[in-house]
Amino acid sequence: MGKLEKSFYWFCFFLAIYITVGFKLIPIILKDQLIKNLDENLTAKTSIEKVEFNPFTISARISNFKLVDENNNSDLSFKELNINFALLRSIEKRHISFQNLFLDELFLNIKEEKDGTYNLANLLKPSKEEDKKEDSSSFDIKFLISKIDLKNADINFESLINERPYNLKLKDINYVIYDLGTYKNSLSSNNLSFRINEDTSVSIGGAFNLEPFKMYGKIHISNLKIKEFLDFKDNFFNFELNNEANINLVLNYNINTTKEFDLKLNSEKLEINNIDLKQNDKSISSLKKLDVKRFDFDLINQNIKLDGINIDTLNANMISDKNGINFANLIKNSSSQKEVINDEKTTNKEESKPWIINLSNIKASSSFKFDDKINNTQIISDLISLNLKNIDIINSKIVLNDLSINHPNLSFNDNKNKLFIKSKNTKVVLDNLNIEDSIIDINNINLSKDSLVLDEKKANLNINSKNISLVLNNLKINKDKISLESTSLKTPNLDFEDKKSKLKVKNTNINLALNDFLFDNQKITINEIKLSKPNIDFVDLVNNIDIKTKNTQLDIKNLSNKGTDLAVDSIRLQNPQLDFINLENNTKIEAKNLDLKIQKLSNQKNRFKIEKTDLNNPHISIILPKNENQKIKEEVNSQTNITTKKESNNSSNQTKLDIGPININNGTFDFEDKNLPIAFKTTVTKLQGKVSEIKNTKSSKTNLELKGVVDQYGVAKITGIVNPNNIKFLTDINMKFENIAMQNFTPYTGKFIGRELKSGKLDLDLKYNIDQSNLDAKNNIIITKLELGEEVESPDAISLPLGIAIALLEDKDGIIDINLPVSGNVDDPQFSIGAIVWKAFVNLITKAVTAPFSLLGAMFNFSEDEIKSVKFNPLEDEITPIQKETLDKIALILTQKKDIAIKVNSSYNQKEETFELKKKRYFEKEGENKKLKKEELENLVSKIKVDYKELEIIAKNRALNIKNYLIKEKKIDEKQIILKDEIKTSNSSIDLEIEPLN
């Protein structure tokens, strides 16, 4: 047998031994040693059905491995483990190399006991303490596994630490890894997929490198049930989550530790769906869907970006009761929380590089309800729509761009205080906001609201506004400093009603603008305030006042305010239409077309000052309606007097006034009285004037000067000095009215004296002087060529024969000159200037009618008795010097007053003159006997009969002789002498009467 043959036989022998040992002996030894060693170190018993070894491929297979406890339950098992060692590659590359690692149907049961221990931790038997010397030497083990394949694995996790057992199952785990090794830049790819319980699918695909460690890939999570994870710590949460809540995620990841730990994440899909949080079986919050289109995370650059955030139908139901606010109790209190918070604070202090967070393209729709059961208050907000283009957060700096919020309905119900607020269709648009170091900078805010209703039922207060628009430009807030470049407020309707105080305010077309607003150190400054053409209707039903304004233009410049100090450079009020109506008597005051300018207004240190006031083109009208009650006027006057007294008594506590000159230019004043049989109206135009400085000091004086045109041709002028602090202390006023057309006063003469005025002119010179409450007034009234018109029926008219009064008062030129002095103490409650003047005027007219000869005598320096009758002796009718004395005075009066006539009444004394006539006839018949006694003579005369016609002839002759004397001798106009047909029998003197000539 040759060497070659022997070598062959030996080779076959060793090969047979190698095969026998490898295929038969090694599996037996491996199985025995595995079971022995595992049983020695583990509390569970090891069960291996079969171990196989292939000496040629250097591969081993373990089948049906189990770890079984005393109850024959297995917590760890697998169907097959196949290890394929790459011997030739290991020799060639000088490292440990595996061709394939395959594990099939791995089952792992992890159980957390009530004491917090885990079953797998109890698998190891306790080991004896041995002193071990640590080997300081270290070495790297190089290896490469071409493929690791985990198939059909299941992991079951069970926790008994809570009252309700918790179970989580990872099913159908399949994990494949290619080229896992420790070579530098050796790239390993992997694919992992599994299911969580029944509904969630997870797949992870990517690659990684161990030296240096790098990893990248993509994670797919579908229908991740959030409740299945929260239930693990259900004692930590104070709410219940619905089973339908889920997360869908597609996430790309990249980890690199070449230089430092670098983690980058970006999502292709991030969804949270169907969230419903409940407490006590009541929903407190729900979310239909949260969708994030793109999520980026960069650890090294500390950058987080979220793009395309869509929050769909987020609902919150907040409740406050004796247990607090439900949202504050979502997480149960634990001592560990404080430790976590403290750790976070410490960590934040150590951070030096800021995180950059960017959120863009955010859309949200939500609703909110807050129920305060303690205070019986509710806030309900319907579906809110939010759109935000971009927000950047860098440390404490926040930059926000293009935010819009639409809020359909908001209601606030305070049932305890009976306060209810409702808001509809609120829109907020914000284009740029910056927050840095507690400084807030907002470029532009637009707020609009369809309606706002406030109803305060306890105080009966109601506010209703529609279509509000508020715009803020360049708002900046820096701690206590607030600045605003401009703002505008517009609303077509704003209604205010205080039912308790019976106040109503209706505002329309409000347009308010502010420029350069600054609040700094409790001081407010505003460069300009403009209020453009609002319409305001203010009604006070308690005081029966209605004030209406239209088209008001108000401009205020350079306003500053701090505490009670106020300063304004200028105030201008243009073209308002103001109506003041007394609802009790319908008196109306109108003001329009005025241009009011106020310069340098200030209120500082209890001193109110205005440097200058200009009032241009004012048009003021006072209208008295029908059926006005005079008593109301008197009550108003008395209330005014009382108010004045109260004010004067408190003058020592008033703010000091220092008001500069007031200039009035081109004013118009209308007065209309409709409470007359014929409506009265007069107009004063071209009103010019000046009021000097007004101060409320005790010794202050104010000069007045006003002038204007009354109606078409009249002139009015008012000059004087007053003490503005107390007009009773000093008043010296002169009011002159010249060339006033008398026919304009027909409405008043018709009402009070029952006659129209056809023509005439009026001049008034009124001088009023008040010194220490003592009035000395002179009323000089001149009426020229007054002519009465038709009679007017009026129940208020005084029955006076004005014709005779006018005729008596007029001089030969047709002028009536009346002086009515008034004096008295204005502090007397019974004292009234108007009443005294009117009474004096009525007395004058009454005297002219009832005692005309007394008035004429005073005018011509005669006594009344000298001219009121012509005396005749019994049975005389001739004009003798005795009668001439009286008749000459009458002639003088008639010569001067052509508009009056003398009525002459025929008269005789029936008793006396009858006796004289009988006596005369007796003497004519019997002769005169002087020896007869009076009684005898009377007895004889009484028997004589006479005819009374003789006496009537004497009476008529007397009147006729008077007429002839005046006409023929004194040349008096015949029409001025009127003989009456009536014959009086009471007096032998002829009584005269005055009568006007028409």
JOHUQUI-V204564 format. One line per field, one symbol per residue. ss: DSSP state (a for helix, b for strand, c for the rest). Layout:
BEGIN
ss=???
END
This chain:
BEGIN
ss=ccaaaaaaaaaaaaaaaaaaaaaaaaaaaaaaaaaaaaaaabccbbbbbbbbbbccccbbbbbbbbbbcccccbbbbbbbbbbbbcaaaaaaaccbbbbbbbbbccbbbbbbcccccbcaaacbccccccccccccccccccbbbbbbbbbbbbbbbbbccccccbbbbbbbbbbbbbbbbccbccbbbbbbbbbbcccbbbbbbbbbbbbcbbbbbbbbbbbbbaaaaaaaacccbccbbccccbbbbbbbbbbbcccccbbbbbbbbbbbbbbbbbbccbbbbbbbbbbbbbbbbbccccbbbbbbbbbbbbbbbbbbbccbbaaaacbcccaaaaaaaaaaaaaaaacccccbbbbbbbbbbbbbbbbbccccbbbbbbbbbbbbbbbbbbccbbbbbbbbbbbbbbbbbbccccbbbbbbbbbbbbbbbbbbccbbbbbbbbbbbbbbbbbbccccbbbbbbbbbbbbbbbbbbccbbbbbbbbbbbbbbbbbbccccbbbbbbbbbbbbbbbbbbccbbbbbbbbbbbbbbbbbbccccbbbbbbbbbbbbbbbbbbccbbbbbbbbbbccbbbbbbccccbbbbbbccbbbbbbbbbbccbbbbbbbbbbccbbbbbbcccccaaaaaaaaaaaaaaaaaaaacaaaccbbbbccbbbbbbbbbbbbccccccbbbbbbbbbbbbccbbccccccbbbbbbbbbcccbbbbbbbbbcccccccbbbbbbbbbbbbaaaaaaaaaaaccbbbbbbbbbbbbbbbbbccbbbbbbbbbbbbbbbbbbccccccccccaaaaaaaacccccbbbbbbbbbbbcccccccaaaaaaaaaaaaaaaaaacaaaaaaaaacccaaaacbbccccccccccaaaaaaaaaaaaaaaacccbbbbbbbbcbaaaaaaaaaaaaaaaaacccccccaaaaaaaaccccccaaaaaaaaaaaaaaaaaaaaaaccccaaabbbbbbbbcbcccbbbbbbbcc
END
